[in-house]
Amino acid sequence: MATQKMLKFVSTPREMPEKRSAAERSEDFHEIYREFAAQKAADQAGRCSQCGVPYCQSHCPLHNNIPDWLRLTAEGRLQEAYKVSQATNTFPEICGRICPQDRLCEGNCVIEQSGHGTVTIGAVEKYITDTAWEEGWVTAAMPAQERSESVGIIGAGPGGLAAADMLRRQGFQVTIYDRYDRAGGLLTYGIPGFKLEKDVVMRRNKLLEDSGVEFVLNCNVGEDISFDAIRGKHDAVLIATGVYKTRDLDIDNADAGGVVRAIDYLTASNKVDFGDDVPDYDDGELNANGKRVIVIGGGDTAMDCVRTAIRQGAQSVKCLYRRDRANMPGSQREVQNAEEEGVEFVWLSAPGSFSGHVTGEAAVAQEADVDGVDQVASVRIQKMRLGQPDVTGRQSPELIEGADYDEPADLVIKALGFEPEELPRLWGTEGLEVTRWGTIKADFQTHRTSLPGVYAVGDIVRGASLVVWAIRDGREAAESIADFLTGDARIAAQ
């Protein structure tokens, strides 16, 4: 009689891969979870109930065939599991690392709802594809037949890379233009190595190069090349720039020295991790070492900043958030990791103003005043309480009068979210319609914009969102672009 491989959620408890101790991991930028052993991955995959209506799959933006590759993993058929996983997801090992599974697949797992603890879907997904890389099962896409049509993609983030992969598989010629010196977008420069080690992203970039994708890096559209020139060179264009404009604070002394944007801070840290020369890090402007750090915000970017500051040797790290823990938009798993590493969360608090000048010993760890701009010395903290729900259903924070106090700070990092840049103005493009929020207007199924042959995906359409949604958009747009480029040929054949 065959041994039952699945439905072990009653007899086998939920286990994550071993997590390195807070003391150990706080000293480096390596990923905090160790790899699953083969038997442990099989045991955890075997906890899946193989339910008839897999809510994990329906709540995954990519609708990954999760129960299928869990069963194949439990049966030891890892190469088949990889093929099933790769069929719907261009970057499964990346999603396995950085997706907020607690809000998506794992949070909707049926056995989680029944009280047995969710299947560790993300960890198994990571294990499957990491094994595939080790075994040589991941190979560059080589189309059966090359096509003459070319596609220009602006932005080398997850949406653009996912579209490029799908288009190359069909034989289209693909060129990606990106402002940075390495492809990957926020995967490369926005997400710290302790969540996503950079060799994981670089090997995917190399795979795309090996498949025939051309990268034009250090290329700022609107300055180094015009948008019209890109349209003229290609049969179709995909805009996948992401959103990089930082939301700002409307408070006194908002531009004080020592108050920096999260994207600048994280980019500098990641460049240092690559071994690059970063003057603003070397002179202390974007370096938390020895400083009292305050991070403003409650999303995943804020979590990346506080945990980066810990690793840079900050004297103290505090995170201000204007709501409470239950209303925090960031991953609860990331909040827990940050607390373990020594971050202090100051709930129901918002900045009222910045003040400075730093004097005495605190000034040693801080960059000197530049051009007469005072360096921040403290943040005026305003205490809040939660009032009536707003239109989204979340309780609105209300100011508590007379409860302000000053918190010393040498470095303040603004992690308030991102907004779209004004692309039509920056690119000098007429006819590219945008919404009232500044995002590009695009059909949510075909991803077509108001310009013929121009498509848009990811955060520049959705607003700041998840990597997994950008991957989905990129894959869908590739299908639409292929239909657009082959439509005449298909009609002629009929």
C-alpha positions as CSV (number, residue, x, y, z in Angstrom):
1,M,0.0,0.0,0.0
2,A,1.4,3.4,-1.0
3,T,2.3,5.8,1.8
4,Q,0.2,8.9,2.0
5,K,2.4,11.9,1.2
6,M,-0.1,14.7,1.7
7,L,-2.7,15.8,4.4
8,K,-0.1,15.7,7.2
9,F,-1.1,19.0,8.7
10,V,-2.5,17.2,11.8
11,S,0.6,15.1,12.6
12,T,3.3,17.4,11.3
13,P,3.6,20.9,12.8
14,R,4.3,24.0,10.8
15,E,8.0,24.9,10.6
16,M,9.8,27.6,8.8
17,P,13.5,27.2,7.8
18,E,15.8,27.9,10.6
19,K,16.2,31.6,11.3
20,R,19.6,32.9,12.2
21,S,19.8,34.5,15.6
22,A,19.2,38.3,15.8
23,A,22.7,38.8,17.2
24,E,24.3,37.0,14.3
25,R,22.2,38.4,11.4
26,S,22.3,42.0,12.6
27,E,26.1,42.0,11.8
28,D,25.7,41.3,8.1
29,F,23.4,41.7,5.0
30,H,23.0,38.0,4.3
31,E,19.5,36.5,4.2
32,I,18.2,35.6,7.6
33,Y,16.6,32.2,6.8
34,R,18.7,29.1,6.2
35,E,17.8,26.7,3.4
36,F,15.3,23.8,4.0
37,A,16.9,20.4,4.0
38,A,15.3,18.2,1.3
39,Q,13.3,16.0,3.8
40,K,12.1,19.0,5.7
41,A,10.9,20.7,2.5
42,A,9.0,17.5,1.6
43,D,7.5,17.2,5.1
44,Q,6.3,20.8,5.1
45,A,4.9,20.5,1.5
46,G,3.1,17.3,2.7
47,R,1.1,19.3,5.1
48,C,-1.0,20.7,2.2
49,S,-4.6,19.5,2.4
50,Q,-5.0,19.5,-1.4
51,C,-8.4,21.2,-0.9
52,G,-10.9,21.3,-3.7
53,V,-11.0,25.1,-3.8
54,P,-7.4,26.2,-3.2
55,Y,-7.7,29.7,-1.7
56,C,-3.9,29.9,-1.7
57,Q,-4.0,29.9,-5.5
58,S,-7.0,32.2,-5.9
59,H,-5.4,34.8,-3.6
60,C,-2.0,34.7,-5.4
61,P,-1.9,37.5,-8.0
62,L,-0.2,35.0,-10.4
63,H,-2.6,32.2,-9.6
64,N,0.3,29.9,-9.1
65,N,-0.6,26.2,-9.1
66,I,0.5,25.9,-5.5
67,P,-1.2,22.6,-4.5
68,D,0.3,20.9,-7.5
69,W,3.9,21.9,-6.9
70,L,3.5,21.2,-3.1
71,R,2.4,17.6,-4.0
72,L,5.3,17.1,-6.4
73,T,7.7,18.4,-3.8
74,A,6.3,16.0,-1.1
75,E,6.7,13.2,-3.6
76,G,10.4,14.1,-4.3
77,R,9.6,15.1,-7.9
78,L,11.4,18.4,-7.7
79,Q,12.2,19.0,-11.4
80,E,8.5,18.6,-12.2
81,A,7.7,20.9,-9.3
82,Y,10.0,23.5,-10.7
83,K,8.4,23.3,-14.1
84,V,4.9,23.8,-12.7
85,S,6.1,26.7,-10.5
86,Q,7.9,28.4,-13.4
87,A,5.0,28.0,-15.8
88,T,3.0,30.8,-14.0
89,N,5.8,32.8,-12.4
90,T,8.9,34.3,-14.0
91,F,10.8,34.7,-10.7
92,P,9.5,32.1,-8.2
93,E,12.7,32.2,-6.1
94,I,12.3,35.9,-5.7
95,C,8.6,35.8,-4.8
96,G,9.4,33.0,-2.3
97,R,11.7,35.4,-0.6
98,I,10.0,38.8,-0.6
99,C,6.2,38.2,-1.2
100,P,4.1,39.1,1.9
101,Q,2.7,35.5,2.0
102,D,1.0,36.3,5.3
103,R,-1.3,38.6,3.4
104,L,-1.7,36.5,0.2
105,C,-1.3,32.7,-0.2
106,E,-0.4,31.6,3.3
107,G,-2.9,34.0,4.9
108,N,-5.7,32.4,3.0
109,C,-4.5,28.7,3.4
110,V,-7.5,26.5,4.4
111,I,-5.6,24.7,7.1
112,E,-4.5,28.1,8.5
113,Q,-8.2,29.0,8.8
114,S,-8.9,25.7,10.6
115,G,-6.2,26.4,13.2
116,H,-3.5,24.0,12.2
117,G,-1.0,26.7,10.9
118,T,-0.5,27.5,7.2
119,V,1.7,25.5,4.8
120,T,5.0,27.3,4.5
121,I,4.4,28.1,0.8
122,G,7.0,30.8,0.3
123,A,9.8,28.8,1.9
124,V,9.0,25.7,-0.3
125,E,8.7,27.9,-3.4
126,K,12.2,29.3,-2.7
127,Y,13.6,25.8,-2.0
128,I,12.2,24.4,-5.3
129,T,13.8,27.1,-7.6
130,D,17.1,27.3,-5.6
131,T,17.4,23.6,-6.1
132,A,16.6,24.0,-9.8
133,W,19.5,26.5,-10.2
134,E,21.8,24.2,-8.3
135,E,20.9,21.2,-10.5
136,G,21.1,23.2,-13.8
137,W,17.4,22.9,-14.6
138,V,17.1,26.7,-15.2
139,T,18.2,27.5,-18.7
140,A,18.0,30.5,-21.0
141,A,14.9,30.8,-23.2
142,M,15.8,29.9,-26.7
143,P,12.9,30.6,-29.1
144,A,12.1,28.0,-31.8
145,Q,12.1,30.7,-34.4
146,E,13.3,34.3,-34.3
147,R,11.0,37.1,-35.3
148,S,11.9,40.5,-36.8
149,E,9.6,42.6,-34.7
150,S,11.2,44.5,-31.8
151,V,9.9,45.7,-28.4
152,G,11.5,48.5,-26.4
153,I,11.0,48.2,-22.6
154,I,11.6,51.2,-20.4
155,G,12.4,50.1,-16.9
156,A,14.4,46.9,-15.8
157,G,12.3,46.2,-12.7
158,P,10.2,43.0,-12.2
159,G,7.4,44.1,-14.6
160,G,9.8,44.9,-17.5
161,L,12.0,41.8,-16.9
162,A,8.9,39.5,-16.7
163,A,7.6,40.9,-20.0
164,A,11.1,40.6,-21.6
165,D,11.3,36.9,-20.7
166,M,7.9,36.1,-22.1
167,L,8.5,38.1,-25.4
168,R,11.9,36.5,-25.9
169,R,10.4,33.0,-25.5
170,Q,8.2,33.9,-28.5
171,G,11.2,35.1,-30.6
172,F,10.7,38.9,-30.4
173,Q,13.7,41.1,-30.3
174,V,13.8,42.9,-26.9
175,T,15.7,45.9,-25.7
176,I,15.5,47.2,-22.1
177,Y,16.4,50.8,-21.2
178,D,17.1,51.6,-17.5
179,R,18.4,54.6,-15.6
180,Y,20.6,52.5,-13.3
181,D,23.9,50.8,-13.9
182,R,22.4,47.3,-13.1
183,A,19.1,45.8,-14.1
184,G,16.5,44.8,-11.5
185,G,15.0,48.1,-10.4
186,L,14.0,48.0,-6.7
187,L,14.9,44.3,-6.6
188,T,18.5,45.4,-7.0
189,Y,18.7,48.8,-5.3
190,G,15.5,49.0,-3.2
191,I,15.3,45.7,-1.3
192,P,18.2,45.0,1.1
193,G,20.3,41.8,0.8
194,F,19.0,40.4,4.1
195,K,15.7,39.9,2.3
196,L,17.0,39.3,-1.2
197,E,20.6,38.6,-1.8
198,K,21.8,40.3,-5.0
199,D,23.3,37.3,-6.7
200,V,19.7,35.9,-6.9
201,V,18.7,39.0,-9.0
202,M,22.0,39.1,-11.0
203,R,21.7,35.5,-12.2
204,R,18.2,36.2,-13.5
205,N,19.6,39.3,-15.4
206,K,22.4,37.1,-16.8
207,L,19.8,34.5,-17.9
208,L,17.9,37.2,-19.8
209,E,21.1,38.4,-21.5
210,D,21.9,34.8,-22.4
211,S,18.5,34.5,-24.0
212,G,19.1,37.5,-26.3
213,V,17.7,40.4,-24.3
214,E,19.7,43.6,-24.9
215,F,20.2,45.9,-21.9
216,V,20.9,49.7,-22.3
217,L,21.8,50.8,-18.8
218,N,22.7,54.2,-17.4
219,C,20.1,55.5,-19.8
220,N,17.7,58.1,-18.6
221,V,14.8,58.4,-21.0
222,G,14.1,62.1,-21.7
223,E,17.8,63.0,-21.3
224,D,20.0,60.4,-22.9
225,I,17.4,59.2,-25.4
226,S,14.0,60.6,-26.2
227,F,10.8,58.6,-25.8
228,D,9.9,59.4,-29.4
229,A,13.3,57.9,-30.5
230,I,12.5,54.7,-28.6
231,R,9.1,54.5,-30.3
232,G,10.8,55.1,-33.6
233,K,13.3,52.2,-33.1
234,H,10.7,49.6,-32.0
235,D,7.4,48.1,-33.2
236,A,6.0,48.4,-29.7
237,V,7.0,50.0,-26.4
238,L,6.3,48.9,-22.8
239,I,6.6,51.5,-20.0
240,A,7.6,49.8,-16.7
241,T,9.4,52.6,-14.9
242,G,8.0,52.0,-11.5
243,V,7.4,55.0,-9.1
244,Y,10.4,56.7,-7.5
245,K,9.1,60.1,-6.4
246,T,9.0,60.2,-2.6
247,R,6.0,61.5,-0.7
248,D,7.2,64.3,1.5
249,L,6.2,65.9,4.8
250,D,4.4,69.2,5.1
251,I,6.1,70.3,8.3
252,D,8.6,72.9,9.6
253,N,12.3,72.4,8.6
254,A,11.4,69.5,6.4
255,D,14.6,69.9,4.4
256,A,17.0,69.9,7.3
257,G,20.4,68.2,6.9
258,G,20.3,64.6,8.0
259,V,16.7,64.1,6.7
260,V,16.9,61.8,3.8
261,R,14.7,59.8,1.4
262,A,14.3,56.1,1.9
263,I,15.1,55.3,-1.7
264,D,18.4,57.2,-1.5
265,Y,19.4,55.6,1.8
266,L,18.6,52.0,0.6
267,T,20.2,52.5,-2.8
268,A,23.4,53.7,-1.2
269,S,23.4,50.7,1.2
270,N,22.9,48.3,-1.7
271,K,25.6,49.9,-3.8
272,V,28.0,49.6,-0.9
273,D,27.0,45.9,-0.7
274,F,28.0,45.6,-4.4
275,G,31.4,47.1,-3.6
276,D,30.7,50.4,-5.3
277,D,32.2,53.7,-4.3
278,V,29.4,55.8,-2.7
279,P,30.6,59.3,-1.6
280,D,27.4,60.1,0.3
281,Y,27.8,56.9,2.3
282,D,31.5,57.5,3.0
283,D,31.0,61.1,4.2
284,G,28.2,59.9,6.6
285,E,25.1,61.5,4.9
286,L,23.6,58.1,4.0
287,N,25.3,56.0,6.7
288,A,23.6,55.3,10.1
289,N,26.8,54.2,11.9
290,G,26.9,55.6,15.4
291,K,23.7,57.7,14.9
292,R,20.3,57.9,16.6
293,V,18.1,57.0,13.7
294,I,14.3,57.7,13.3
295,V,12.4,56.2,10.4
296,I,9.1,57.7,9.5
297,G,6.5,55.3,8.0
298,G,4.9,51.9,8.5
299,G,5.2,50.0,5.2
300,D,7.7,47.5,4.0
301,T,10.1,50.2,2.9
302,A,10.2,51.5,6.5
303,M,11.0,48.0,7.7
304,D,13.9,47.8,5.2
305,C,15.3,51.1,6.5
306,V,15.2,50.3,10.2
307,R,16.8,46.9,9.7
308,T,19.4,48.4,7.4
309,A,20.3,51.0,10.0
310,I,20.7,48.2,12.7
311,R,23.2,46.5,10.4
312,Q,25.1,49.7,9.7
313,G,25.8,50.1,13.5
314,A,23.3,52.7,14.5
315,Q,23.3,53.8,18.1
316,S,19.5,53.4,18.3
317,V,16.7,52.9,15.7
318,K,13.1,54.0,16.2
319,C,10.2,53.7,13.8
320,L,7.4,56.3,14.0
321,Y,4.0,55.3,12.8
322,R,0.8,57.3,13.2
323,R,-1.5,54.3,13.6
324,D,-1.1,51.2,15.8
325,R,0.4,47.8,15.1
326,A,-2.9,46.3,14.0
327,N,-3.2,49.0,11.3
328,M,0.3,48.9,10.0
329,P,0.5,48.2,6.2
330,G,3.9,46.4,6.4
331,S,4.3,42.7,6.9
332,Q,3.9,41.6,10.5
333,R,6.7,39.1,9.9
334,E,9.0,42.0,9.1
335,V,7.9,43.9,12.2
336,Q,8.7,40.9,14.3
337,N,12.1,40.5,12.7
338,A,12.9,44.2,13.3
339,E,11.9,44.0,16.9
340,E,14.1,40.9,17.4
341,E,17.0,42.9,16.0
342,G,16.5,45.8,18.4
343,V,14.2,48.3,16.6
344,E,11.9,50.2,18.8
345,F,8.4,51.0,17.4
346,V,6.8,54.2,18.5
347,W,3.1,53.7,17.7
348,L,0.5,56.4,17.3
349,S,3.2,59.0,16.7
350,A,3.9,61.4,13.8
351,P,6.6,64.0,13.2
352,G,5.6,67.6,13.9
353,S,8.8,69.3,13.0
354,F,12.6,68.9,12.8
355,S,15.0,71.0,14.8
356,G,18.8,71.3,15.0
357,H,21.8,72.0,15.3
358,V,23.7,69.1,16.8
359,T,26.4,70.0,19.2
360,G,28.9,68.2,21.4
361,E,29.7,64.5,21.0
362,A,26.7,63.7,18.8
363,A,28.2,65.9,16.1
364,V,31.2,63.6,15.7
365,A,29.0,60.9,14.0
366,Q,27.3,63.4,11.7
367,E,28.2,65.3,8.6
368,A,29.0,69.0,9.1
369,D,26.5,71.6,8.1
370,V,26.5,72.3,4.4
371,D,25.6,75.6,2.8
372,G,24.1,76.9,6.0
373,V,21.5,74.1,6.3
374,D,21.2,73.1,9.9
375,Q,21.7,69.4,10.7
376,V,18.7,67.8,12.4
377,A,19.1,67.4,16.2
378,S,15.6,66.2,17.2
379,V,12.2,65.4,16.0
380,R,9.1,66.9,17.6
381,I,6.8,63.9,18.1
382,Q,3.1,64.4,18.0
383,K,1.0,61.8,19.8
384,M,-2.1,60.5,18.0
385,R,-5.2,58.5,18.7
386,L,-7.4,56.6,16.3
387,G,-10.7,58.2,15.4
388,Q,-13.5,57.3,13.0
389,P,-12.8,55.1,10.0
390,D,-12.0,56.8,6.7
391,V,-13.3,55.9,3.2
392,T,-10.9,52.8,3.2
393,G,-12.3,51.5,6.4
394,R,-9.2,52.3,8.4
395,Q,-9.4,54.4,11.5
396,S,-8.1,57.9,10.9
397,P,-5.3,59.2,13.2
398,E,-6.2,62.3,15.3
399,L,-3.8,64.6,17.0
400,I,-3.7,64.7,20.8
401,E,-3.3,68.3,21.8
402,G,-0.5,69.1,24.3
403,A,1.1,65.6,24.1
404,D,4.1,66.7,22.0
405,Y,7.7,65.9,23.0
406,D,11.2,66.1,21.4
407,E,13.1,62.9,20.4
408,P,16.9,63.3,19.7
409,A,17.9,62.2,16.2
410,D,21.0,62.4,14.1
411,L,19.5,60.8,11.0
412,V,15.8,60.9,9.9
413,I,14.7,58.6,7.0
414,K,11.4,59.4,5.2
415,A,9.7,56.1,4.2
416,L,6.3,57.6,3.4
417,G,5.7,55.8,0.1
418,F,6.2,56.6,-3.5
419,E,4.4,58.6,-6.2
420,P,4.7,58.6,-10.0
421,E,7.0,61.0,-11.7
422,E,5.4,63.3,-14.4
423,L,6.4,61.2,-17.3
424,P,4.6,63.1,-20.1
425,R,6.4,66.3,-19.0
426,L,9.8,64.7,-18.3
427,W,9.7,62.9,-21.7
428,G,8.1,65.8,-23.7
429,T,5.4,63.4,-24.8
430,E,1.9,64.5,-26.0
431,G,-1.0,62.2,-25.9
432,L,0.1,59.9,-23.1
433,E,-2.8,60.1,-20.8
434,V,-2.4,59.9,-17.0
435,T,-4.9,59.7,-14.1
436,R,-5.5,62.4,-11.5
437,W,-2.9,60.6,-9.4
438,G,-0.3,60.9,-12.1
439,T,-0.2,57.2,-13.0
440,I,-0.4,56.2,-16.6
441,K,-3.9,55.3,-17.9
442,A,-3.8,51.8,-19.2
443,D,-6.3,49.0,-19.8
444,F,-6.1,46.6,-16.9
445,Q,-6.4,43.6,-19.1
446,T,-4.5,44.5,-22.3
447,H,-2.3,47.2,-20.6
448,R,-2.7,49.4,-23.7
449,T,-2.2,53.1,-23.2
450,S,-3.7,56.0,-25.1
451,L,-0.7,55.9,-27.6
452,P,-0.8,53.3,-30.4
453,G,1.6,50.5,-29.7
454,V,2.5,51.7,-26.3
455,Y,1.7,49.6,-23.2
456,A,2.3,50.2,-19.4
457,V,2.6,47.9,-16.4
458,G,3.4,47.8,-12.7
459,D,3.6,50.6,-10.2
460,I,3.5,53.4,-12.9
461,V,-0.1,52.2,-13.6
462,R,-1.2,50.8,-10.2
463,G,0.7,53.1,-7.9
464,A,3.2,51.7,-5.4
465,S,2.3,48.0,-5.1
466,L,3.9,44.5,-4.8
467,V,6.5,42.8,-6.9
468,V,4.2,40.0,-7.7
469,W,1.6,42.3,-9.2
470,A,4.3,43.8,-11.5
471,I,5.3,40.3,-12.6
472,R,1.7,39.5,-13.4
473,D,1.2,42.8,-15.3
474,G,4.4,42.2,-17.3
475,R,3.4,38.7,-18.3
476,E,-0.1,39.9,-19.4
477,A,1.3,42.8,-21.3
478,A,3.7,40.5,-23.2
479,E,0.8,38.5,-24.4
480,S,-1.0,41.6,-25.5
481,I,2.0,43.0,-27.3
482,A,2.5,39.6,-29.1
483,D,-1.1,39.7,-30.2
484,F,-0.6,43.3,-31.4
485,L,2.5,42.5,-33.4
486,T,1.3,39.3,-34.9
487,G,-2.3,40.3,-35.6
488,D,-1.9,41.1,-39.3
489,A,0.0,37.9,-39.9
490,R,-2.7,35.9,-38.1
491,I,-5.5,37.5,-40.1
492,A,-3.6,36.9,-43.4
493,A,-3.2,33.2,-42.5
494,Q,-6.9,32.9,-41.9
